Amino acid sequence: MGTSSGNERPIDAARPAVPPTVRGAACDLYAPGHQMHYRHQGNAVRSPSRAVSNAFVDDSLVILVLDDGIEFRWRHHDPDRLRRMLEAVPTKRVAYPEQHALRVGPYWFNCARESDDWQDCRAIPQ
């Protein structure tokens, strides 16, 4: 007799990975340009940062203008939320280029760089 509660699953290294999905308006992707994972956020906060003097959102395209005039052109899957946060917190914007992360006040955004293989989750058939 085992002591298993019946809720435990055996660990199977050969189990196929389940691809992330988009359910309705909610996205559970952690790829660049989608949700921010806590490990990604931790890596970002420990990486070099750059002050963002201005930011523009045009659909999924995010244009960040740094304090020295350099521009980053990134993508994000939830432009409406990002736009609302940029309007709500017009200061305290920081980019973490090595981690393609953007912090707007206390809010974090995982962005995709132009070189990333990014797919707009709003375009994934449901």
C-alpha positions in Angstrom: 0.0 0.0 0.0 1.3 3.4 -1.0 0.7 6.7 0.8 -0.2 8.6 -2.3 -3.2 10.9 -2.0 -4.3 10.2 -5.5 -3.6 13.9 -6.4 0.0 13.4 -7.2 1.2 12.9 -10.7 4.3 10.9 -11.7 7.1 13.0 -13.1 7.5 12.1 -16.8 10.4 13.7 -18.5 9.1 12.5 -21.9 5.8 14.2 -21.4 5.2 16.6 -24.4 5.1 20.3 -23.6 1.7 21.9 -23.8 2.0 25.0 -25.9 0.7 28.2 -24.3 -2.8 29.2 -25.4 -4.9 32.3 -25.7 -8.3 31.9 -24.1 -10.7 34.7 -25.0 -9.0 38.0 -24.2 -6.6 36.4 -21.8 -3.1 35.5 -22.9 -0.9 33.1 -21.0 2.2 33.3 -23.2 5.5 34.3 -21.5 7.3 34.8 -24.8 8.7 38.3 -25.6 5.9 40.8 -25.9 3.4 38.9 -23.7 3.1 38.3 -20.0 6.0 39.1 -17.6 7.3 36.2 -15.6 8.7 36.9 -12.1 12.1 35.4 -13.1 12.2 37.7 -16.2 11.3 40.7 -13.9 14.0 39.7 -11.5 16.6 39.4 -14.3 15.5 42.8 -15.6 15.8 44.6 -12.3 19.4 43.3 -12.0 20.3 44.4 -15.5 21.4 47.9 -16.8 18.5 50.3 -17.1 17.8 53.4 -19.2 15.5 56.3 -18.4 12.6 56.7 -20.8 11.7 60.3 -21.5 8.8 59.6 -23.8 6.7 56.6 -25.0 4.2 56.2 -27.8 1.9 53.2 -28.5 0.6 52.6 -32.0 -1.4 49.3 -31.9 1.1 46.7 -30.7 4.2 48.9 -31.6 5.8 50.7 -28.6 8.2 53.5 -29.3 10.4 54.4 -26.4 12.5 57.5 -26.5 15.4 57.4 -24.1 16.8 60.3 -22.2 19.6 60.6 -24.8 17.3 60.5 -27.8 17.8 56.9 -28.8 14.6 55.1 -29.7 13.6 51.5 -29.1 10.9 50.0 -31.2 9.3 47.2 -29.2 6.0 45.3 -29.4 3.5 44.4 -26.7 0.4 42.2 -26.9 -1.8 44.5 -24.7 -1.4 48.0 -26.1 -4.5 49.3 -24.4 -3.2 48.4 -20.9 0.2 49.7 -21.7 -1.3 53.0 -23.0 -3.4 53.3 -19.8 -0.4 52.9 -17.6 1.7 55.4 -19.6 -1.1 57.9 -19.2 -1.6 57.2 -15.5 2.1 57.3 -14.7 3.7 60.0 -17.0 7.0 59.8 -15.2 9.1 56.9 -13.7 9.5 55.0 -17.0 12.5 52.7 -17.2 13.6 50.4 -20.0 15.8 47.4 -19.4 17.2 46.8 -22.9 19.0 43.5 -22.2 15.8 42.0 -20.9 13.4 43.8 -23.3 11.5 44.9 -20.3 9.7 48.2 -19.5 8.7 49.5 -16.1 6.1 52.2 -15.8 5.8 53.2 -12.2 5.1 49.8 -10.4 3.9 48.1 -13.6 6.1 45.8 -15.7 5.8 45.0 -19.4 7.6 42.2 -21.2 8.2 43.6 -24.7 9.5 42.1 -27.9 12.4 43.6 -29.7 12.4 43.9 -33.5 14.8 41.0 -33.6 12.5 38.7 -31.6 10.3 36.2 -33.3 7.1 37.9 -32.0 3.5 36.8 -32.8 0.5 39.0 -31.9 -1.6 36.8 -29.7 -4.7 38.7 -30.7 -4.2 37.2 -34.2 -4.1 33.6 -33.0 -7.2 31.7 -34.0 -9.3 30.7 -31.0 
